[in-house]
């Protein structure tokens, strides 16, 4: 739910990432298609970088938005 906080990475002395769910209703259009009701997570890394990841149900991460660019899901398949 919005406001949930967690750590997706925590390796003492190497890296730490503090994450927070900021939305559960994002619509994201990427080359692989349009996904509704995506979960948007704000990630704050120990090096000071902040990025956002968007997750679609049944697919996983469909977009990453970083300060220096980003990654978009181009295709997927289900088996």
N, C-alpha and C positions, 0 to 999 in steps of 0.2 A: 504494500500500500504506500501511498505518497507519504514521505517522511521517514520511511524505514531506512536505517543506516546499517552498513556492514563493511567488512574489509575483504576485498577479493584477493588481495595480496598482503602478506605480512611476513617478511623475511628479515629478522633483526639484523641491523648493520648493513643491509643491502637495499631493501626497498619496502615501502609501505604504501598502500592505496586505501583511502577512505572514500566510501561510496554512499550515495544517497539517492533513493528513488524520488524523482521530481515530477513525474507524470505517469499516468497509466492509460492515457487516452490519445496518444499521438498518432497521427496519420503520416506515414513516411512513403515517399515515392522514390524508388531507386531503379537502376536498370532492370532488376529482376521482377519489378512490379510494384504495386501499391499495397501497403499493409496498414490495417486499421487497428486501433486499440493497442498500440505498441507501448511498451514500458520504456521510459527514458530514465537513464541512470547518469548522475553526475559523478565523475571520478576525479579525485584530487590526489595526485601522486606526491611522494615525499620530495621530489625534485622541484615542486611548485607548479608543475603542469596540471592543467585542468582539461578534461575532455568529457564528451557525452557519448554514451552508447545507447542505441535503440534496439530493442528486442521484440520480435514478432512471435506470437504464440505458435508453436509447432515448427518454427524455423530456427530461431536463435537470433544472433546479432545480425541485423540487416544494414546498420550504418554506424560508423564511428566518426565523430566530429572533433577534430583536434585543433589546437591553435595553429599548427603548421600545415593544415590540410585535412584530409579525411579519407575514409574508406567506405565504399558502397558495395553492397551485395549485387553481383551482376547476374547470377543465376542460381538455381537450386532445384533439387529433385527430392521426391519422397519415395521411399520403397516400402 
